[in-house]
Amino acid sequence: MNYVQALWRGVETDRSEGVPPHESSHPYFGRLVHYERFDGAAHWEATLSHPGTGARFTLVMPGDRDTPIQPFANFHRAHFGHPDAFLRRCADELRSAFERHTGRALTESYRGTFELQILTLPAAADPRGVWSASFYAAVIDAYFEVRFVGDRPQVCRALDVA
């Protein structure tokens, strides 16, 4: 688990104040774990691998234990069939954020520079909703988050993980 995943999950907080994790499975996602924090925030997580690359990332689906999972599977299938195509959709925002963060142009390939770490789907898998993708850039040891509204990437920013 990397720092951003730990931050999202709240692993650094005392889990005894929240509801114990609940495990389930889904035909599309496989093993699912439901987390509910002491403040009431809840989500499902699945650890997936990119087809063809084997790179693993965490998929986060907001909702309580009764939230239907199939709409999230449909959303994921529609938007993330091929990791390179998704990375190309984020390319302009990632390039701009990289240049703002480092003060230099991105000369490396996107695929070699940015690795998807966390994909947070919109609540209820609403295709018009807000969702995000967090990437790690090992060449500069930095995390970047691309936020989407519907299908359109809107904002990319470097995440402060210090």
GUDOTI-48713 format. One record per residue: residue number from 1; residue in three letters; y, z negated, x negated of N, C-alpha, C in turn. Coordinates in steps of 0.02 Angstrom, whole numbers. Each point is the difference from the previous one (the first is absolute). Layout:
BEGIN
@num=NUM, residu=ALA, npy=Y, npz=Z, npx=X, capy=Y, capz=Z, capx=X, cpy=Y, cpz=Z, cpx=X $
...
//
This chain:
BEGIN
@num=1, residu=MET, npy=-59, npz=0, npx=-42, capy=59, capz=0, capx=42, cpy=62, cpz=0, cpx=-45 $
@num=2, residu=ASN, npy=47, npz=43, npx=16, capy=61, capz=1, capx=-39, cpy=53, cpz=-45, cpx=32 $
@num=3, residu=TYR, npy=56, npz=-6, npx=-33, capy=52, capz=-46, capx=22, cpy=28, cpz=18, cpx=69 $
@num=4, residu=VAL, npy=9, npz=65, npx=12, capy=28, capz=20, capx=64, cpy=-48, cpz=-17, cpx=57 $
@num=5, residu=GLN, npy=-65, npz=11, npx=-11, capy=-48, capz=-19, capx=51, cpy=0, cpz=-75, cpx=13 $
@num=6, residu=ALA, npy=4, npz=-38, npx=-54, capy=2, capz=-73, capx=8, cpy=63, cpz=-21, cpx=37 $
@num=7, residu=LEU, npy=55, npz=32, npx=-15, capy=63, capz=-15, capx=34, cpy=-5, cpz=14, cpx=74 $
@num=8, residu=TRP, npy=-28, npz=58, npx=18, capy=-5, capz=18, capx=70, cpy=-45, cpz=-50, cpx=38 $
@num=9, residu=ARG, npy=-56, npz=-15, npx=-28, capy=-48, capz=-43, capx=34, cpy=23, cpz=-72, cpx=4 $
@num=10, residu=GLY, npy=46, npz=-18, npx=-43, capy=20, capz=-70, capx=0, cpy=-52, cpz=-43, cpx=-34 $
@num=11, residu=VAL, npy=-38, npz=30, npx=-46, capy=-53, capz=-37, capx=-34, cpy=27, cpz=-61, cpx=-37 $
@num=12, residu=GLU, npy=63, npz=6, npx=-21, capy=30, capz=-56, capx=-37, cpy=14, cpz=-60, cpx=45 $
@num=13, residu=THR, npy=-3, npz=9, npx=66, capy=12, capz=-56, capx=45, cpy=-66, cpz=-35, cpx=15 $
@num=14, residu=ASP, npy=5, npz=-59, npx=27, capy=-59, capz=-40, capx=16, cpy=-33, cpz=28, cpx=63 $
@num=15, residu=ARG, npy=-58, npz=29, npx=-7, capy=-35, capz=31, capx=57, cpy=-21, cpz=-52, cpx=52 $
@num=16, residu=SER, npy=-4, npz=-64, npx=-19, capy=-21, capz=-50, capx=48, cpy=50, cpz=-7, cpx=56 $
@num=17, residu=GLU, npy=60, npz=26, npx=-9, capy=51, capz=-2, capx=52, cpy=-7, cpz=58, cpx=49 $
@num=18, residu=GLY, npy=-42, npz=48, npx=-15, capy=-10, capz=57, capx=43, cpy=-70, cpz=-1, cpx=30 $
@num=19, residu=VAL, npy=-16, npz=53, npx=35, capy=-65, capz=8, capx=30, cpy=-47, cpz=30, cpx=-53 $
@num=20, residu=PRO, npy=-62, npz=-25, npx=-6, capy=-45, capz=29, capx=-49, cpy=-10, cpz=75, cpx=12 $
@num=21, residu=PRO, npy=-8, npz=39, npx=-53, capy=-11, capz=72, capx=8, cpy=-61, cpz=14, cpx=44 $
@num=22, residu=HIS, npy=3, npz=54, npx=36, capy=-54, capz=22, capx=44, cpy=-23, cpz=69, cpx=-24 $
@num=23, residu=GLU, npy=-65, npz=9, npx=-10, capy=-26, capz=64, capx=-23, cpy=-31, cpz=39, cpx=58 $
@num=24, residu=SER, npy=6, npz=65, npx=-5, capy=-28, capz=45, capx=50, cpy=-15, cpz=66, cpx=-36 $
@num=25, residu=SER, npy=-21, npz=50, npx=36, capy=-10, capz=66, capx=-30, cpy=18, cpz=53, cpx=51 $
@num=26, residu=HIS, npy=14, npz=59, npx=-27, capy=19, capz=57, capx=42, cpy=-34, cpz=61, cpx=-29 $
@num=27, residu=PRO, npy=-24, npz=47, npx=42, capy=-35, capz=58, capx=-26, cpy=41, cpz=42, cpx=-49 $
@num=28, residu=TYR, npy=65, npz=4, npx=10, capy=43, capz=41, capx=-44, cpy=23, cpz=-38, cpx=-62 $
@num=29, residu=PHE, npy=21, npz=-63, npx=9, capy=28, capz=-39, capx=-55, cpy=-51, cpz=-41, cpx=-38 $
@num=30, residu=GLY, npy=-57, npz=-14, npx=30, capy=-48, capz=-45, capx=-32, cpy=21, cpz=-72, cpx=11 $
@num=31, residu=ARG, npy=-6, npz=-40, npx=-53, capy=14, capz=-72, capx=5, cpy=75, cpz=-11, cpx=13 $
@num=32, residu=LEU, npy=14, npz=-42, npx=50, capy=68, capz=-20, capx=17, cpy=6, cpz=-75, cpx=-4 $
@num=33, residu=VAL, npy=57, npz=-24, npx=-22, capy=14, capz=-72, capx=-1, cpy=66, cpz=-11, cpx=37 $
@num=34, residu=HIS, npy=-2, npz=-48, npx=45, capy=60, capz=-17, capx=39, cpy=30, cpz=-63, cpx=-30 $
@num=35, residu=TYR, npy=65, npz=2, npx=-14, capy=37, capz=-57, capx=-27, cpy=54, cpz=-20, cpx=49 $
@num=36, residu=GLU, npy=6, npz=-64, npx=12, capy=54, capz=-26, capx=41, cpy=32, cpz=-57, cpx=-39 $
@num=37, residu=ARG, npy=64, npz=8, npx=-15, capy=35, capz=-51, capx=-39, cpy=24, cpz=-57, cpx=44 $
@num=38, residu=PHE, npy=19, npz=-54, npx=-33, capy=24, capz=-59, capx=36, cpy=61, cpz=15, cpx=44 $
@num=39, residu=ASP, npy=38, npz=51, npx=-17, capy=60, capz=17, capx=39, cpy=-16, cpz=47, cpx=59 $
@num=40, residu=GLY, npy=-63, npz=16, npx=10, capy=-21, capz=42, capx=56, cpy=-6, cpz=74, cpx=-16 $
@num=41, residu=ALA, npy=25, npz=22, npx=-57, capy=-7, capz=70, capx=-20, cpy=-74, cpz=15, cpx=-11 $
@num=42, residu=ALA, npy=-23, npz=56, npx=25, capy=-71, capz=17, capx=-5, cpy=-10, cpz=74, cpx=-14 $
@num=43, residu=HIS, npy=-54, npz=16, npx=-35, capy=-16, capz=69, capx=-14, cpy=-74, cpz=7, cpx=-19 $
@num=44, residu=TRP, npy=-25, npz=61, npx=5, capy=-66, capz=18, capx=-24, cpy=9, cpz=35, cpx=-67 $
@num=45, residu=GLU, npy=-49, npz=-8, npx=-45, capy=0, capz=35, capx=-64, cpy=-67, cpz=34, cpx=-11 $
@num=46, residu=ALA, npy=3, npz=58, npx=-31, capy=-59, capz=36, capx=-23, cpy=14, cpz=24, cpx=-70 $
@num=47, residu=THR, npy=-50, npz=0, npx=-43, capy=7, capz=28, capx=-67, cpy=-34, cpz=67, cpx=1 $
@num=48, residu=LEU, npy=38, npz=52, npx=-13, capy=-25, capz=69, capx=3, cpy=5, cpz=33, cpx=-68 $
@num=49, residu=SER, npy=-36, npz=56, npx=-6, capy=4, capz=42, capx=-60, cpy=26, cpz=68, cpx=19 $
@num=50, residu=HIS, npy=41, npz=29, npx=-43, capy=23, capz=68, capx=12, cpy=-58, cpz=48, cpx=-7 $
@num=51, residu=PRO, npy=-7, npz=47, npx=46, capy=-53, capz=49, capx=-7, cpy=11, cpz=41, cpx=-64 $
@num=52, residu=GLY, npy=-51, npz=8, npx=-39, capy=4, capz=41, capx=-60, cpy=24, cpz=-37, cpx=-62 $
@num=53, residu=THR, npy=43, npz=-50, npx=8, capy=26, capz=-35, capx=-59, cpy=-34, cpz=-68, cpx=-11 $
@num=54, residu=GLY, npy=-22, npz=-31, npx=55, capy=-31, capz=-66, capx=-6, cpy=49, cpz=-56, cpx=-9 $
@num=55, residu=ALA, npy=65, npz=15, npx=-7, capy=50, capz=-52, capx=-7, cpy=2, cpz=-42, cpx=63 $
@num=56, residu=ARG, npy=1, npz=-65, npx=-7, capy=-2, capz=-45, capx=57, cpy=70, cpz=-24, cpx=19 $
@num=57, residu=PHE, npy=9, npz=-10, npx=65, capy=64, capz=-26, capx=25, cpy=-14, cpz=-43, cpx=61 $
@num=58, residu=THR, npy=48, npz=-42, npx=18, capy=-6, capz=-44, capx=58, cpy=36, cpz=31, cpx=59 $
@num=59, residu=LEU, npy=-34, npz=4, npx=55, capy=29, capz=24, capx=63, cpy=15, cpz=-61, cpx=43 $
@num=60, residu=VAL, npy=61, npz=-6, npx=23, capy=22, capz=-57, capx=42, cpy=17, cpz=26, cpx=69 $
@num=61, residu=MET, npy=-30, npz=-32, npx=50, capy=11, capz=19, capx=70, cpy=26, cpz=-61, cpx=38 $
@num=62, residu=PRO, npy=64, npz=-2, npx=19, capy=27, capz=-58, capx=34, cpy=-35, cpz=-12, cpx=67 $
@num=63, residu=GLY, npy=-13, npz=-64, npx=15, capy=-28, capz=-16, capx=65, cpy=-43, cpz=-61, cpx=-1 $
@num=64, residu=ASP, npy=-15, npz=-25, npx=60, capy=-43, capz=-59, capx=5, cpy=-73, cpz=22, cpx=4 $
@num=65, residu=ARG, npy=-45, npz=-47, npx=10, capy=-71, capz=16, capx=1, cpy=-19, cpz=48, cpx=56 $
@num=66, residu=ASP, npy=38, npz=1, npx=53, capy=-16, capz=42, capx=58, cpy=31, cpz=70, cpx=-5 $
@num=67, residu=THR, npy=37, npz=13, npx=-52, capy=32, capz=65, capx=-9, cpy=-53, cpz=55, cpx=-7 $
@num=68, residu=PRO, npy=2, npz=53, npx=40, capy=-48, capz=55, capx=-8, cpy=9, cpz=34, cpx=-68 $
@num=69, residu=ILE, npy=-55, npz=12, npx=-34, capy=2, capz=30, capx=-67, cpy=-2, cpz=76, cpx=2 $
@num=70, residu=GLN, npy=-32, npz=29, npx=50, capy=-8, capz=73, capx=2, cpy=66, cpz=38, cpx=-4 $
@num=71, residu=PRO, npy=55, npz=-22, npx=33, capy=63, capz=37, capx=-9, cpy=23, cpz=2, cpx=-73 $
@num=72, residu=PHE, npy=-13, npz=-53, npx=-39, capy=17, capz=1, capx=-71, cpy=-43, cpz=50, cpx=-38 $
@num=73, residu=ALA, npy=-64, npz=5, npx=19, capy=-44, capz=49, capx=-32, cpy=26, cpz=71, cpx=15 $
@num=74, residu=ASN, npy=20, npz=12, npx=61, capy=27, capz=66, capx=19, cpy=64, cpz=15, cpx=-39 $
@num=75, residu=PHE, npy=44, npz=-49, npx=-6, capy=63, capz=8, capx=-38, cpy=-15, cpz=15, cpx=-73 $
@num=76, residu=HIS, npy=-45, npz=-39, npx=-30, capy=-18, capz=10, capx=-70, cpy=-30, cpz=69, cpx=-11 $
@num=77, residu=ARG, npy=-46, npz=19, npx=42, capy=-33, capz=65, capx=-6, cpy=52, cpz=57, cpx=5 $
@num=78, residu=ALA, npy=49, npz=-7, npx=44, capy=50, capz=52, capx=11, cpy=50, cpz=6, cpx=-59 $
@num=79, residu=HIS, npy=14, npz=-55, npx=-34, capy=52, capz=-1, capx=-51, cpy=-24, cpz=0, cpx=-73 $
@num=80, residu=PHE, npy=-62, npz=-20, npx=-11, capy=-21, capz=-12, capx=-70, cpy=-65, cpz=34, cpx=-18 $
@num=81, residu=GLY, npy=-11, npz=60, npx=24, capy=-62, capz=35, capx=-14, cpy=-9, cpz=14, cpx=-74 $
@num=82, residu=HIS, npy=53, npz=15, npx=-35, capy=-4, capz=16, capx=-72, cpy=55, cpz=-38, cpx=-37 $
@num=83, residu=PRO, npy=-19, npz=-40, npx=-51, capy=50, capz=-41, capx=-34, cpy=56, cpz=40, cpx=-33 $
@num=84, residu=ASP, npy=-15, npz=59, npx=-27, capy=52, capz=39, capx=-33, cpy=51, cpz=26, cpx=51 $
@num=85, residu=ALA, npy=-23, npz=18, npx=59, capy=47, capz=24, capx=52, cpy=46, cpz=-57, cpx=21 $
@num=86, residu=PHE, npy=-26, npz=-60, npx=7, capy=42, capz=-57, capx=18, cpy=49, cpz=-15, cpx=-56 $
@num=87, residu=LEU, npy=-22, npz=3, npx=-62, capy=44, capz=-13, capx=-57, cpy=57, cpz=52, cpx=-2 $
@num=88, residu=ARG, npy=-16, npz=63, npx=15, capy=52, capz=52, capx=2, cpy=52, cpz=-15, cpx=54 $
@num=89, residu=ARG, npy=-22, npz=-29, npx=57, capy=48, capz=-18, capx=53, cpy=49, cpz=-53, cpx=-24 $
@num=90, residu=CYS, npy=-22, npz=-42, npx=-46, capy=42, capz=-55, capx=-26, cpy=38, cpz=20, cpx=-63 $
@num=91, residu=ALA, npy=-13, npz=59, npx=-27, capy=24, capz=19, capx=-67, cpy=75, cpz=-6, cpx=-10 $
@num=92, residu=ASP, npy=40, npz=26, npx=46, capy=73, capz=-2, capx=-10, cpy=26, cpz=-71, cpx=-2 $
@num=93, residu=GLU, npy=-25, npz=-42, npx=45, capy=23, capz=-70, capx=2, cpy=-23, cpz=-38, cpx=-62 $
@num=94, residu=LEU, npy=-63, npz=12, npx=-22, capy=-25, capz=-34, capx=-60, cpy=39, cpz=21, cpx=-61 $
@num=95, residu=ARG, npy=14, npz=66, npx=-6, capy=38, capz=25, capx=-58, cpy=69, cpz=-33, cpx=-2 $
@num=96, residu=SER, npy=34, npz=0, npx=56, capy=68, capz=-30, capx=2, cpy=-2, cpz=-74, cpx=-17 $
@num=97, residu=ALA, npy=-47, npz=-37, npx=27, capy=-4, capz=-71, capx=-14, cpy=-18, cpz=-13, cpx=-73 $
@num=98, residu=PHE, npy=-45, npz=41, npx=-27, capy=-19, capz=-6, capx=-71, cpy=61, cpz=10, cpx=-44 $
@num=99, residu=GLU, npy=40, npz=52, npx=15, capy=59, capz=15, capx=-40, cpy=53, cpz=-55, cpx=6 $
@num=100, residu=ARG, npy=9, npz=-27, npx=60, capy=47, capz=-56, capx=9, cpy=-23, cpz=-61, cpx=-38 $
@num=101, residu=HIS, npy=-65, npz=-13, npx=1, capy=-28, capz=-60, capx=-31, cpy=0, cpz=4, cpx=-76 $
@num=102, residu=THR, npy=-14, npz=59, npx=-28, capy=-7, capz=7, capx=-72, cpy=61, cpz=31, cpx=-34 $
@num=103, residu=GLY, npy=41, npz=36, npx=38, capy=57, capz=35, capx=-31, cpy=-21, cpz=63, cpx=-35 $
@num=104, residu=ARG, npy=-61, npz=23, npx=11, capy=-23, capz=62, capx=-31, cpy=-39, cpz=41, cpx=51 $
@num=105, residu=ALA, npy=-6, npz=65, npx=-15, capy=-36, capz=45, capx=45, cpy=-75, cpz=-11, cpx=-5 $
@num=106, residu=LEU, npy=-34, npz=11, npx=54, capy=-73, capz=-4, capx=1, cpy=-27, cpz=65, cpx=-28 $
@num=107, residu=THR, npy=-33, npz=-4, npx=-57, capy=-28, capz=60, capx=-32, cpy=-76, cpz=4, cpx=8 $
@num=108, residu=GLU, npy=-31, npz=-56, npx=15, capy=-73, capz=-1, capx=9, cpy=-18, cpz=26, cpx=69 $
@num=109, residu=SER, npy=-64, npz=15, npx=10, capy=-22, capz=22, capx=66, cpy=1, cpz=-59, cpx=49 $
@num=110, residu=TYR, npy=10, npz=16, npx=63, capy=0, capz=-53, capx=51, cpy=-67, cpz=-35, cpx=3 $
@num=111, residu=ARG, npy=-53, npz=40, npx=0, capy=-67, capz=-28, capx=6, cpy=-16, cpz=-45, cpx=-60 $
@num=112, residu=GLY, npy=22, npz=19, npx=-58, capy=-13, capz=-41, capx=-59, cpy=45, cpz=-61, cpx=-5 $
@num=113, residu=THR, npy=56, npz=0, npx=35, capy=49, capz=-54, capx=-4, cpy=-8, cpz=-51, cpx=55 $
@num=114, residu=PHE, npy=-10, npz=22, npx=62, capy=0, capz=-45, capx=58, cpy=-70, cpz=-8, cpx=29 $
@num=115, residu=GLU, npy=-21, npz=-61, npx=8, capy=-64, capz=-15, capx=29, cpy=11, cpz=-42, cpx=64 $
@num=116, residu=LEU, npy=-26, npz=24, npx=56, capy=7, capz=-36, capx=62, cpy=-36, cpz=-67, cpx=-4 $
@num=117, residu=GLN, npy=35, npz=-54, npx=17, capy=-29, capz=-67, capx=-1, cpy=-10, cpz=-29, cpx=70 $
@num=118, residu=ILE, npy=51, npz=7, npx=42, capy=-2, capz=-29, capx=67, cpy=29, cpz=51, cpx=49 $
@num=119, residu=LEU, npy=-35, npz=10, npx=54, capy=23, capz=43, capx=54, cpy=3, cpz=-44, cpx=62 $
@num=120, residu=THR, npy=60, npz=-11, npx=26, capy=11, capz=-42, capx=59, cpy=16, cpz=46, cpx=59 $
@num=121, residu=LEU, npy=-46, npz=2, npx=48, capy=9, capz=45, capx=57, cpy=47, cpz=-32, cpx=52 $
@num=122, residu=PRO, npy=28, npz=42, npx=44, capy=47, capz=-27, capx=50, cpy=-37, cpz=-42, cpx=52 $
@num=123, residu=ALA, npy=35, npz=-47, npx=29, capy=-28, capz=-42, capx=53, cpy=-29, cpz=44, cpx=55 $
@num=124, residu=ALA, npy=-59, npz=-17, npx=23, capy=-35, capz=36, capx=53, cpy=-12, cpz=74, cpx=-18 $
@num=125, residu=ALA, npy=4, npz=17, npx=-64, capy=-9, capz=68, capx=-24, cpy=47, cpz=49, cpx=35 $
@num=126, residu=ASP, npy=59, npz=-24, npx=17, capy=50, capz=40, capx=35, cpy=25, cpz=55, cpx=-46 $
@num=127, residu=PRO, npy=-11, npz=64, npx=17, capy=21, capz=55, capx=-44, cpy=75, cpz=4, cpx=-11 $
@num=128, residu=ARG, npy=40, npz=-34, npx=42, capy=72, capz=-1, capx=-9, cpy=23, cpz=-63, cpx=-37 $
@num=129, residu=GLY, npy=-47, npz=-43, npx=-17, capy=16, capz=-65, capx=-29, cpy=19, cpz=2, cpx=-73 $
@num=130, residu=VAL, npy=17, npz=-58, npx=-25, capy=18, capz=-9, capx=-71, cpy=-62, cpz=-22, cpx=-37 $
@num=131, residu=TRP, npy=-13, npz=31, npx=-58, capy=-57, capz=-18, capx=-41, cpy=18, cpz=12, cpx=-73 $
@num=132, residu=SER, npy=-43, npz=-20, npx=-46, capy=18, capz=5, capx=-71, cpy=-60, cpz=12, cpx=-44 $
@num=133, residu=ALA, npy=15, npz=26, npx=-59, capy=-50, capz=10, capx=-53, cpy=29, cpz=-28, cpx=-64 $
@num=134, residu=SER, npy=-39, npz=-42, npx=-33, capy=22, capz=-30, capx=-64, cpy=-41, cpz=30, cpx=-56 $
@num=135, residu=PHE, npy=36, npz=23, npx=-51, capy=-30, capz=33, capx=-58, cpy=13, cpz=-40, cpx=-63 $
@num=136, residu=TYR, npy=-46, npz=5, npx=-48, capy=10, capz=-31, capx=-66, cpy=9, cpz=56, cpx=-50 $
@num=137, residu=ALA, npy=51, npz=-7, npx=-43, capy=12, capz=48, capx=-54, cpy=-14, cpz=-36, cpx=-66 $
@num=138, residu=ALA, npy=-59, npz=11, npx=-27, capy=-22, capz=-35, capx=-61, cpy=44, cpz=17, cpx=-60 $
@num=139, residu=VAL, npy=27, npz=62, npx=-3, capy=40, capz=21, capx=-58, cpy=62, cpz=-43, cpx=-9 $
@num=140, residu=ILE, npy=24, npz=-32, npx=54, capy=58, capz=-44, capx=-6, cpy=-14, cpz=-70, cpx=28 $
@num=141, residu=ASP, npy=-63, npz=-12, npx=18, capy=-21, capz=-65, capx=28, cpy=45, cpz=-22, cpx=57 $
@num=142, residu=ALA, npy=5, npz=44, npx=51, capy=44, capz=-15, capx=57, cpy=-34, cpz=23, cpx=65 $
@num=143, residu=TYR, npy=18, npz=-33, npx=54, capy=-24, capz=17, capx=66, cpy=56, cpz=33, cpx=40 $
@num=144, residu=PHE, npy=-19, npz=48, npx=42, capy=47, capz=34, capx=43, cpy=-27, cpz=1, cpx=71 $
@num=145, residu=GLU, npy=45, npz=-7, npx=48, capy=-20, capz=2, capx=70, cpy=37, cpz=57, cpx=35 $
@num=146, residu=VAL, npy=-38, npz=43, npx=33, capy=29, capz=53, capx=41, cpy=-8, cpz=-21, cpx=73 $
@num=147, residu=ARG, npy=56, npz=-3, npx=36, capy=-1, capz=-18, capx=71, cpy=6, cpz=64, cpx=41 $
@num=148, residu=PHE, npy=-38, npz=3, npx=53, capy=-1, capz=57, capx=46, cpy=24, cpz=-22, cpx=69 $
@num=149, residu=VAL, npy=33, npz=45, npx=34, capy=13, capz=-7, capx=71, cpy=-33, cpz=61, cpx=32 $
@num=150, residu=GLY, npy=-51, npz=-11, npx=39, capy=-40, capz=56, capx=24, cpy=-34, cpz=34, cpx=-59 $
@num=151, residu=ASP, npy=6, npz=66, npx=-3, capy=-30, capz=38, capx=-54, cpy=44, cpz=9, cpx=-61 $
@num=152, residu=ARG, npy=62, npz=-22, npx=4, capy=49, capz=16, capx=-52, cpy=11, cpz=-58, cpx=-48 $
@num=153, residu=PRO, npy=-9, npz=13, npx=-65, capy=19, capz=-51, capx=-49, cpy=76, cpz=-10, cpx=2 $
@num=154, residu=GLN, npy=21, npz=-62, npx=2, capy=71, capz=-15, capx=7, cpy=31, cpz=-31, cpx=-62 $
@num=155, residu=VAL, npy=-33, npz=-49, npx=-27, capy=29, capz=-39, capx=-55, cpy=-55, cpz=-15, cpx=-50 $
@num=156, residu=CYS, npy=19, npz=2, npx=-63, capy=-46, capz=-23, capx=-52, cpy=39, cpz=-47, cpx=-45 $
@num=157, residu=ARG, npy=-31, npz=-55, npx=-15, capy=34, capz=-49, capx=-43, cpy=-50, cpz=-31, cpx=-48 $
@num=158, residu=ALA, npy=26, npz=-20, npx=-57, capy=-42, capz=-37, capx=-48, cpy=-7, cpz=-71, cpx=27 $
@num=159, residu=LEU, npy=-59, npz=-28, npx=-6, capy=-12, capz=-68, capx=23, cpy=9, cpz=-49, cpx=-57 $
@num=160, residu=ASP, npy=34, npz=-53, npx=12, capy=11, capz=-52, capx=-50, cpy=-60, cpz=-47, cpx=2 $
@num=161, residu=VAL, npy=-42, npz=2, npx=-51, capy=-59, capz=-43, capx=-2, cpy=2, cpz=-50, cpx=-57 $
@num=162, residu=ALA, npy=58, npz=-8, npx=-30, capy=6, capz=-47, capx=-56, cpy=-3, cpz=-71, cpx=24 $
//
